[in-house]
């Protein structure tokens, strides 16, 4: 027995040594920056690196609560997240249902569908800016010259509402392939005998979808909604590259940190966003666990 206990302790020490590099890596790139950011949110940070940050307590958080631009950006972000997650998931679901059927050239069609997701963001942004250019863009040619929807060429990326619509369309078009791939994998894992039994019972396609397909892929849809909501809540790159008229939280945070150089306030914004996102994740997890 003493020797057995000694062997167990030796194995435990060896196991700890094996995971120690991972623990050090996690602590250095995740835990330490997170804690430092929280500490920074309670300080007024000077631009001079030789000058120590000044502790100001909860002033940064109080400023956020009274900052109209922050509230506006937060509401705009919620709107952006709700619409983009709903549209990209819906489009991905519809395309996955279509591509799950057998037809000639299905493999090539599936490969073409994922092209927007694998292409570099900067190249896609340039294409969209070219399409909606105010002078030679194809969008103006169609909506003004051919369809006569507008009397004059709109300022697509300089108009607050139009730019918001285009940013939502861009995100939906670019990211729906991710939803498509996840949902398609879930569809292919469904047992075909379930559909055969439903057909014998006289269930049509619509009934089969609600009774078999949707319940089977519900966990994947839930994961997609959570992941896409988290990603889009911190969205910055494509929105900032496309237009400066959509100040969602990622853009607002960037401007706070690197335009007015208020690093303490920017740190407070990230902490507030972290609390909001974690509250959302815990809420969704609690709802899903009850299903």
C-alpha positions as CSV (number, residue, x, y, z in Angstrom):
1,X,0.0,0.0,0.0
2,X,2.7,2.6,0.8
3,X,4.4,1.8,-2.5
4,X,1.1,2.2,-4.4
5,X,0.5,5.6,-2.8
6,X,4.1,6.6,-3.7
7,X,3.5,5.6,-7.4
8,X,0.2,7.6,-7.4
9,X,2.0,10.7,-6.1
10,X,4.8,10.3,-8.6
11,X,2.3,10.0,-11.5
12,X,0.4,13.1,-10.2
13,X,3.7,15.1,-10.1
14,X,4.6,13.8,-13.6
15,X,1.1,14.8,-14.9
16,X,1.4,18.2,-13.4
17,X,4.8,18.7,-15.1
18,X,3.2,17.7,-18.4
19,X,0.5,20.3,-18.2
20,X,2.7,23.0,-16.6
21,X,3.7,24.6,-19.9
22,X,0.1,24.9,-20.9
23,X,-0.8,26.5,-17.6
24,X,2.0,29.0,-18.0
25,X,0.9,29.8,-21.5
26,X,-2.7,30.3,-20.4
27,X,-1.7,32.4,-17.5
28,X,0.6,34.6,-19.6
29,X,-1.6,35.3,-22.6
30,X,-5.1,35.1,-21.0
31,X,-5.2,35.4,-17.3
32,X,-2.6,38.1,-16.8
33,X,-3.9,40.4,-19.6
34,X,-7.4,40.0,-18.3
35,X,-6.5,40.9,-14.8
36,X,-4.3,43.8,-16.0
37,X,-7.1,45.2,-18.1
38,X,-9.5,45.1,-15.1
39,X,-6.9,47.0,-13.0
40,X,-6.3,49.5,-15.8
41,X,-10.0,50.3,-16.0
42,X,-9.8,51.9,-12.5
43,X,-7.0,54.2,-13.6
44,X,-6.4,57.3,-15.7
45,X,-3.5,56.3,-18.0
46,X,-1.1,59.0,-19.2
47,X,0.4,58.9,-22.7
48,X,3.8,59.3,-21.2
49,X,5.0,55.7,-20.4
50,X,7.3,57.1,-17.7
51,X,4.3,58.5,-15.8
52,X,2.4,56.2,-13.5
53,X,-1.4,55.7,-14.0
54,X,-3.6,57.6,-11.6
55,X,-6.2,55.6,-9.6
56,X,-9.6,57.2,-10.1
57,X,-11.9,54.4,-8.8
58,X,-15.1,53.8,-10.7
59,X,-15.0,57.1,-12.6
60,X,-14.5,55.4,-16.0
61,X,-17.5,53.2,-15.4
62,X,-19.6,56.2,-14.3
63,X,-18.5,58.0,-17.4
64,X,-19.8,55.1,-19.5
65,X,-23.2,55.2,-17.9
66,X,-23.6,58.9,-18.7
67,X,-22.0,58.8,-22.2
68,X,-24.6,59.1,-24.8
69,X,-22.2,57.9,-27.6
70,X,-21.5,54.7,-25.6
71,X,-25.2,54.0,-25.1
72,X,-25.9,54.6,-28.8
73,X,-23.1,52.4,-29.8
74,X,-24.3,49.6,-27.5
75,X,-27.8,49.8,-28.8
76,X,-26.5,49.8,-32.4
77,X,-24.4,46.8,-31.6
78,X,-27.3,44.8,-30.2
79,X,-29.3,45.6,-33.4
80,X,-26.4,44.6,-35.6
81,X,-25.8,41.3,-33.7
82,X,-29.5,40.3,-33.7
83,X,-30.0,41.0,-37.4
84,X,-26.7,39.5,-38.6
85,X,-26.9,36.4,-36.5
86,X,-30.5,35.7,-37.5
87,X,-30.0,36.3,-41.2
88,X,-26.7,34.4,-41.5
89,X,-28.1,31.4,-39.6
90,X,-31.3,31.4,-41.6
91,X,-29.5,31.6,-44.9
92,X,-27.0,29.0,-43.8
93,X,-29.9,26.7,-42.9
94,X,-31.7,27.1,-46.2
95,X,-28.6,26.5,-48.2
96,X,-27.6,23.5,-46.1
97,X,-31.1,22.0,-46.7
98,X,-30.7,22.5,-50.4
99,X,-27.1,21.2,-50.6
100,X,-28.1,18.1,-48.5
101,X,-30.2,16.9,-51.4
102,X,-28.6,14.8,-54.2
103,X,-28.1,16.6,-57.5
104,X,-25.5,16.7,-60.3
105,X,-22.5,18.9,-59.4
106,X,-23.3,19.0,-55.7
107,X,-19.7,18.8,-54.7
108,X,-18.7,21.8,-56.9
109,X,-21.7,23.8,-55.6
110,X,-20.7,23.2,-52.0
111,X,-17.2,24.3,-52.7
112,X,-18.4,27.6,-54.3
113,X,-20.7,28.3,-51.4
114,X,-17.8,28.6,-48.9
115,X,-15.7,30.9,-51.0
116,X,-16.9,34.1,-49.3
117,X,-15.8,32.7,-45.9
118,X,-12.3,31.6,-47.0
119,X,-11.4,34.7,-49.0
120,X,-9.4,37.4,-47.3
121,X,-11.5,40.1,-45.7
122,X,-9.6,43.0,-47.2
123,X,-10.1,41.8,-50.7
124,X,-13.9,41.3,-50.2
125,X,-14.1,44.9,-48.7
126,X,-12.4,46.3,-51.8
127,X,-14.8,44.4,-54.1
128,X,-17.8,45.8,-52.2
129,X,-16.5,49.3,-52.2
130,X,-16.0,49.0,-55.9
131,X,-19.5,47.6,-56.4
132,X,-21.1,50.5,-54.4
133,X,-18.8,53.3,-55.7
134,X,-20.7,56.5,-56.3
135,X,-19.4,57.1,-59.8
136,X,-18.8,53.7,-61.5
137,X,-20.3,51.1,-59.1
138,X,-22.5,48.4,-60.5
139,X,-25.0,49.0,-57.7
140,X,-25.7,52.6,-59.0
141,X,-25.9,51.3,-62.6
142,X,-28.6,48.8,-61.6
143,X,-30.6,50.9,-59.1
144,X,-30.4,54.3,-60.9
145,X,-29.9,53.6,-64.7
146,X,-31.7,50.4,-65.2
147,X,-34.3,49.8,-62.4
148,X,-34.8,53.6,-61.6
149,X,-35.2,52.9,-57.9
150,X,-33.2,56.0,-57.1
151,X,-33.2,59.3,-59.0
152,X,-29.6,60.0,-58.1
153,X,-26.7,57.7,-56.9
154,X,-26.9,57.3,-53.1
155,X,-23.9,57.8,-50.9
156,X,-23.9,54.1,-49.9
157,X,-21.1,54.1,-47.4
158,X,-21.6,57.7,-46.2
159,X,-25.3,57.4,-45.3
160,X,-26.0,56.2,-41.7
161,X,-28.9,54.0,-42.7
162,X,-27.6,52.7,-46.0
163,X,-24.2,52.0,-44.6
164,X,-25.8,50.0,-41.7
165,X,-27.8,48.0,-44.3
166,X,-24.7,47.3,-46.3
167,X,-22.6,46.2,-43.3
168,X,-25.4,43.8,-42.3
169,X,-25.6,42.4,-45.9
170,X,-21.8,42.0,-46.0
171,X,-21.6,40.1,-42.8
172,X,-24.5,37.9,-43.7
173,X,-23.0,37.1,-47.1
174,X,-19.5,36.6,-45.8
175,X,-20.3,34.4,-42.7
176,X,-23.3,32.4,-43.8
177,X,-21.0,29.6,-45.2
178,X,-19.8,28.9,-41.7
179,X,-23.4,28.3,-40.6
180,X,-23.9,26.3,-43.7
181,X,-21.0,23.9,-43.0
182,X,-22.0,23.4,-39.4
183,X,-25.7,22.7,-40.2
184,X,-24.8,20.5,-43.2
185,X,-22.6,18.3,-41.0
186,X,-25.5,18.0,-38.5
187,X,-28.0,17.1,-41.3
188,X,-25.7,14.4,-42.6
189,X,-25.6,12.8,-39.2
190,X,-29.4,12.4,-39.0
191,X,-30.5,8.7,-39.3
192,X,-32.3,8.3,-42.6
193,X,-34.6,5.7,-41.1
194,X,-36.4,8.5,-39.2
195,X,-37.5,10.0,-42.5
196,X,-38.5,6.6,-43.9
197,X,-40.7,6.0,-40.9
198,X,-42.2,9.5,-41.2
199,X,-43.0,8.9,-44.8
200,X,-44.7,5.6,-44.0
201,X,-46.8,7.5,-41.5
202,X,-47.8,10.0,-44.2
203,X,-45.8,13.0,-43.0
204,X,-44.9,15.5,-45.7
205,X,-41.7,17.4,-46.2
206,X,-42.8,20.3,-43.9
207,X,-43.9,18.0,-41.2
208,X,-40.6,16.0,-41.4
209,X,-38.7,19.3,-41.0
210,X,-40.5,20.3,-37.8
211,X,-40.7,16.9,-36.3
212,X,-37.3,15.4,-37.3
213,X,-34.8,17.8,-38.9
214,X,-35.2,20.8,-36.6
215,X,-35.0,18.9,-33.3
216,X,-31.9,17.0,-34.5
217,X,-30.0,20.1,-35.5
218,X,-31.2,22.3,-32.6
219,X,-28.0,21.9,-30.6
220,X,-25.9,23.0,-33.5
221,X,-28.2,26.0,-34.1
222,X,-27.9,26.9,-30.5
223,X,-24.1,26.8,-30.6
224,X,-24.1,28.8,-33.8
225,X,-26.3,31.5,-32.3
226,X,-24.0,31.8,-29.2
227,X,-20.7,31.8,-31.1
228,X,-21.9,34.2,-33.8
229,X,-23.3,36.5,-31.2
230,X,-20.0,36.6,-29.3
231,X,-18.0,37.2,-32.5
232,X,-20.3,39.9,-33.8
233,X,-20.5,41.7,-30.5
234,X,-16.7,42.3,-30.8
235,X,-16.8,42.9,-34.6
236,X,-14.4,45.5,-35.9
237,X,-12.4,44.7,-39.0
238,X,-14.9,44.5,-41.9
239,X,-17.2,47.2,-40.4
240,X,-14.3,49.7,-39.9
241,X,-12.9,49.0,-43.4
242,X,-16.2,49.4,-45.1
243,X,-17.5,52.6,-43.5
244,X,-17.0,55.0,-40.6
245,X,-20.8,55.6,-40.3
246,X,-21.5,52.5,-38.2
247,X,-20.0,53.0,-34.7
248,X,-20.7,49.6,-33.2
249,X,-18.8,48.7,-30.0
250,X,-15.7,47.4,-31.7
251,X,-15.3,50.6,-33.7
252,X,-16.2,52.7,-30.7
253,X,-13.6,50.9,-28.5
254,X,-10.9,51.4,-31.2
255,X,-11.6,55.1,-31.4
256,X,-11.6,55.5,-27.6
257,X,-8.2,53.7,-27.3
258,X,-6.4,54.9,-30.4
259,X,-8.1,58.2,-31.4
260,X,-8.5,60.0,-28.1
261,X,-6.0,57.7,-26.3
262,X,-8.1,57.1,-23.2
263,X,-6.8,53.7,-22.4
264,X,-8.4,53.6,-18.9
265,X,-11.9,54.2,-20.4
266,X,-11.2,51.7,-23.2
267,X,-10.3,49.1,-20.5
268,X,-13.6,49.9,-18.8
269,X,-15.4,49.4,-22.0
270,X,-13.9,45.9,-22.5
271,X,-14.8,44.9,-19.0
272,X,-18.4,46.1,-19.5
273,X,-18.6,44.1,-22.8
274,X,-17.2,41.0,-21.1
275,X,-19.9,41.2,-18.4
276,X,-22.6,41.7,-21.0
277,X,-21.4,38.8,-23.2
278,X,-20.9,36.4,-20.2
279,X,-24.4,37.3,-18.9
280,X,-25.8,36.4,-22.4
281,X,-23.8,33.1,-22.5
282,X,-25.0,32.1,-19.1
283,X,-28.6,33.0,-19.9
284,X,-28.5,30.9,-23.1
285,X,-26.8,28.0,-21.3
286,X,-29.4,28.0,-18.6
287,X,-32.3,28.1,-21.2
288,X,-30.7,25.3,-23.2
289,X,-30.2,23.1,-20.1
290,X,-33.9,23.3,-19.4
291,X,-34.8,21.9,-22.9
